[in-house]
């Protein structure tokens, strides 16, 4: 195809129509540079522009492509087929290439993030006074799942003679989970990856798992460890699944002692517990976590306050009943597990009006204002209403709550030094 010949033909036909390049460009809605380019033989119009150009010059598309007056339409057909084939080939090639790259990227990403990254272990073990079974650990990039299984006393008579103060699940000398009452219970913890990172170190064949138990027996703090055996039940290290059935790997028990210090200052907790019982009229609760309580009633036997102290967790909690108001306050005496004294100088009081709440519930009315939260700053002897419908006696309530708390707070601070 002779572009120069085509350009001369376009120029001659334009001049025959007494059109300038600008006028022709305006009619076709293209730039003057495009007209000049065609007439100089540096290119030819696209199919859509060819039709418009032929119409404005009163010639056929065949005439333009031949560079002379002609009626051979086979030239147009050949040109259109060639251009369409070229365009379709490019589109098909790019589509296939993009699809292939997406598949390879997705497969590679999945392989890197999942292959050999999922482990599942069955846990069991025993110590002098405890047996442990049905424990389970599943570690992956998506979730870390720990089921603590069942921790039981071997001798039920021995169980009646002591209080458990803390139970900790330990991996490689690091505490990853704790509770105060895992006896005869299964405690399941599921953690999404990227939050607290419960299992910072992946549990594998070399990991040392221990349940660390602190309890009081004969008024002494005793520490007992249950070393756990791990049985690998699953590991995704195969690209293709096979029908061959294999038993779980036999893992050797590692009897080396895991050196883990007690995570709670049990001596301080024991002192506080004895102090409250012997000198402050508290009673020991019949449970496995060693908390103590004291009830105060008025002369008519109606409750004034209920105070609970958890010495081995370091928590103080109290309930006050003033007329038709119920007030709850709680405070940590020292932070678990570091025993650092809480130096903040305030108490938070959360109250409610049960009678009014019941009336509003019966009448299907919102009762948000029947609750209140107040902060009592005992350093400055001030009370501030934070939300809800606070009573005028909030300061008085704060003083009472702090008076009950002060004796315990001062004792803990003195003994912790």
Secondary structure as the mmCIF struct_conf table of DSSP 4:
data_model
#
loop_
_struct_conf.conf_type_id
_struct_conf.id
_struct_conf.beg_label_comp_id
_struct_conf.beg_label_asym_id
_struct_conf.beg_label_seq_id
_struct_conf.end_label_comp_id
_struct_conf.end_label_asym_id
_struct_conf.end_label_seq_id
HELX_RH_AL_P HELX_RH_AL_P1 UNK A 3 UNK A 16
TURN_TY1_P TURN_TY1_P1 UNK A 17 UNK A 18
HELX_RH_AL_P HELX_RH_AL_P2 UNK A 21 UNK A 28
TURN_TY1_P TURN_TY1_P2 UNK A 29 UNK A 29
HELX_RH_AL_P HELX_RH_AL_P3 UNK A 32 UNK A 39
TURN_TY1_P TURN_TY1_P3 UNK A 40 UNK A 41
BEND BEND1 UNK A 42 UNK A 42
HELX_RH_AL_P HELX_RH_AL_P4 UNK A 47 UNK A 57
TURN_TY1_P TURN_TY1_P4 UNK A 58 UNK A 58
HELX_RH_AL_P HELX_RH_AL_P5 UNK A 61 UNK A 66
TURN_TY1_P TURN_TY1_P5 UNK A 67 UNK A 67
BEND BEND2 UNK A 68 UNK A 69
TURN_TY1_P TURN_TY1_P6 UNK A 73 UNK A 73
HELX_RH_AL_P HELX_RH_AL_P6 UNK A 74 UNK A 114
TURN_TY1_P TURN_TY1_P7 UNK A 115 UNK A 116
STRN STRN1 UNK A 119 UNK A 126
BEND BEND3 UNK A 128 UNK A 129
STRN STRN2 UNK A 130 UNK A 139
BEND BEND4 UNK A 141 UNK A 142
STRN STRN3 UNK A 143 UNK A 147
STRN STRN4 UNK A 150 UNK A 153
BEND BEND5 UNK A 154 UNK A 154
HELX_RH_AL_P HELX_RH_AL_P7 UNK A 156 UNK A 159
TURN_TY1_P TURN_TY1_P8 UNK A 160 UNK A 161
STRN STRN5 UNK A 162 UNK A 171
TURN_TY1_P TURN_TY1_P9 UNK A 172 UNK A 173
STRN STRN6 UNK A 174 UNK A 179
BEND BEND6 UNK A 180 UNK A 180
STRN STRN7 UNK A 183 UNK A 183
TURN_TY1_P TURN_TY1_P10 UNK A 184 UNK A 184
STRN STRN8 UNK A 188 UNK A 192
TURN_TY1_P TURN_TY1_P11 UNK A 193 UNK A 194
BEND BEND7 UNK A 195 UNK A 196
BEND BEND8 UNK A 198 UNK A 198
BEND BEND9 UNK A 200 UNK A 201
HELX_LH_PP_P HELX_LH_PP_P1 UNK A 202 UNK A 203
TURN_TY1_P TURN_TY1_P12 UNK A 205 UNK A 206
STRN STRN9 UNK A 209 UNK A 217
TURN_TY1_P TURN_TY1_P13 UNK A 218 UNK A 219
STRN STRN10 UNK A 220 UNK A 235
BEND BEND10 UNK A 239 UNK A 240
BEND BEND11 UNK A 243 UNK A 243
HELX_LH_PP_P HELX_LH_PP_P2 UNK A 247 UNK A 249
HELX_LH_PP_P HELX_LH_PP_P3 UNK A 251 UNK A 253
BEND BEND12 UNK A 256 UNK A 256
HELX_LH_PP_P HELX_LH_PP_P4 UNK A 257 UNK A 258
BEND BEND13 UNK A 263 UNK A 264
HELX_RH_AL_P HELX_RH_AL_P8 UNK A 266 UNK A 279
BEND BEND14 UNK A 280 UNK A 280
STRN STRN11 UNK A 283 UNK A 284
BEND BEND15 UNK A 286 UNK A 289
STRN STRN12 UNK A 292 UNK A 297
TURN_TY1_P TURN_TY1_P14 UNK A 299 UNK A 300
BEND BEND16 UNK A 301 UNK A 301
STRN STRN13 UNK A 303 UNK A 310
TURN_TY1_P TURN_TY1_P15 UNK A 311 UNK A 314
STRN STRN14 UNK A 315 UNK A 322
TURN_TY1_P TURN_TY1_P16 UNK A 323 UNK A 324
STRN STRN15 UNK A 325 UNK A 332
BEND BEND17 UNK A 333 UNK A 333
STRN STRN16 UNK A 334 UNK A 335
TURN_TY1_P TURN_TY1_P17 UNK A 336 UNK A 339
STRN STRN17 UNK A 340 UNK A 341
STRN STRN18 UNK A 347 UNK A 352
HELX_RH_AL_P HELX_RH_AL_P9 UNK A 354 UNK A 362
TURN_TY1_P TURN_TY1_P18 UNK A 363 UNK A 364
HELX_RH_3T_P HELX_RH_3T_P1 UNK A 368 UNK A 370
STRN STRN19 UNK A 371 UNK A 377
TURN_TY1_P TURN_TY1_P19 UNK A 378 UNK A 381
STRN STRN20 UNK A 382 UNK A 388
TURN_TY1_P TURN_TY1_P20 UNK A 392 UNK A 393
HELX_RH_AL_P HELX_RH_AL_P10 UNK A 394 UNK A 416
#
